[in-house]
């Protein structure tokens, strides 16, 4: 028996069908012994009345013992040669309903013949009729296998797979994992096989999908995820590739890596050859051959998966996801940069051979990067991450040529805190915007309580723009579409231009705002708890900070900001920021609600103030239009509004330099990462269905 999805290295399993089993261990009987017992079983027929009569007759006719106790011969391999062994056997009666329905036979080898011969015929008949094990029996065999007895014997727990009515698992989501460097060494060291690591991750993801803390976010009931390895390195022989690419002719000088390698310190040199040389091979002229090998192997496994899961392609909710570790993430980056935006996948999966080697024959939903130096490679190529704009006229033969523009819906870059090889990717989208986002951590189990229906509805509405406007229009007049001339288009960039062109003074003159005593205008505070929209408070804070920027000498007194008289000729004297983007990425509410902000419209001095605050406040200038565009790009690259997540240290006492030694290879053992992958694969698509635990949050200002 060999694996279905990958070529075997050391995981061959010898399997044979067995009828007779050892009663004590339930292990299968050797084929030679089983054949001899089976022939005697059908010859003697211990399930008949005739056999019971013959057992009773041996008391009076001892010569009948030869039929009750026949002699058999079978072969045994002792490790060096095959030997023939002679033995005698006795069958217990299996006539129903008086006797057990499980046929049993007792084996007597030659060393126990002396004990067997001392037993009287009457005692033999009594033991067999009463189903007692006779004296001197070497082993007891039974013609039956009990799964319940096997589990009790091995201490295995009850499982849903024990249900006889339950068929093979139907998978809704597939994750194909591309390994990094070092898999050549696994041909000599069994424990380093990448397949074992992927199987470990698959088991943890499956365990998470059995938890109600994860299934509560699933789009479909009983969603299943299958994780399979892409062992591309075993498909390549760079020595052979080097011979084919070297020039041929009378003056040619073909040579191999073995010929230029010194014989000193062979253990170290072998490790370097099997592990480290994958990187220079990838960055050489062999790169295209390597990418084709990965694509070909990935397509082969995908087609095999569809063969054994024929309903997968018909399921519209099913997804295919890629995962890359270390160098594998760079390979995935290259492949998806050249991948068409959309592939028409049919149930027959008929593709031309040249297409199979050049592009993936499926559409990728999520890309998970683990321990990835992709950020550094983007820097080397002077590239940045760009969202893919689908072209309706694009065909499966058309390939994108922009490095970093990936044919994928969501990108997840997961970094172990102490991993020295991994790099951030948020700044490759927009460095200024990334500096304002808090570095997200992969949440632990405590961050996923079981939610009630009311909580689920509240969480799912946090990102609904329509709910946002309806929740605050009664408190902020200039966002009320019924009373404000500002037109909201749904595009952050267009909304910025509309707000810029909005005449604030005309609104004031029309009585939209109520003038308070002492010449101040009060802007009501929006309750974060009531609307679930902390970005409103952030936008109000932007109003005040922008006003302070335009008038640095204006005093601040107990939440009161005094503005000079407004002038039609001065465009800077407005009480609104030129841009108020309704950001949906900054979802963490402030620690305390903002006080009511009061504007001094007349420029009058007041006696209310805080003497300890500075007279001049320096505020950083902000390009709101660029920030809105960067935010929109980030959401197009990942529905959570960010790309980077960090696996934190396990405890405050853990040393990052000590954990660094296993950080790069420790992703496969993280339960938090398995939970993160499981949820993001099975949840409903769309920004409105993202989890608060995974959404981007604004960096706190100390």
Secondary structure as UniProt FT lines:
FT   STRAND          21..22
FT   TURN            23..25
FT   HELIX           31..44
FT   TURN            46..47
FT   HELIX           49..57
FT   TURN            58..60
FT   HELIX           62..64
FT   HELIX           65..68
FT   STRAND          71..77
FT   STRAND          82..92
FT   TURN            96..98
FT   STRAND          104..109
FT   HELIX           110..112
FT   HELIX           113..117
FT   HELIX           121..129
FT   TURN            130..131
FT   TURN            135..136
FT   STRAND          139..142
FT   HELIX           147..154
FT   HELIX           160..162
FT   TURN            164..165
FT   STRAND          173..178
FT   TURN            181..184
FT   HELIX           185..187
FT   HELIX           190..192
FT   HELIX           194..209
FT   HELIX           212..215
FT   TURN            216..217
FT   TURN            221..222
FT   STRAND          225..230
FT   HELIX           233..235
FT   HELIX           238..245
FT   TURN            250..251
FT   HELIX           258..260
FT   HELIX           266..271
FT   HELIX           272..276
FT   HELIX           277..282
FT   TURN            285..286
FT   HELIX           287..308
FT   TURN            310..314
FT   TURN            316..317
FT   STRAND          319..325
FT   HELIX           327..338
FT   TURN            347..348
FT   HELIX           353..356
FT   TURN            357..358
FT   STRAND          364..370
FT   HELIX           374..380
FT   TURN            381..382
FT   TURN            392..393
FT   TURN            396..397
FT   TURN            403..404
FT   STRAND          408..416
FT   TURN            417..418
FT   HELIX           426..428
FT   HELIX           431..434
FT   TURN            435..436
FT   STRAND          440..441
FT   HELIX           445..447
FT   HELIX           453..460
FT   TURN            461..463
FT   HELIX           465..472
FT   TURN            473..475
FT   HELIX           477..479
FT   TURN            481..483
FT   HELIX           492..500
FT   HELIX           504..509
FT   TURN            510..511
FT   HELIX           517..519
FT   STRAND          520..523
FT   HELIX           528..531
FT   HELIX           534..550
FT   TURN            551..553
FT   STRAND          556..557
FT   TURN            558..559
FT   STRAND          560..562
FT   TURN            568..569
FT   TURN            571..572
FT   STRAND          597..600
FT   TURN            611..612
FT   HELIX           624..637
FT   TURN            639..640
FT   STRAND          644..647
FT   TURN            652..653
FT   HELIX           656..663
FT   TURN            664..665
FT   HELIX           667..669
FT   HELIX           671..682
FT   HELIX           687..689
FT   TURN            692..694
//
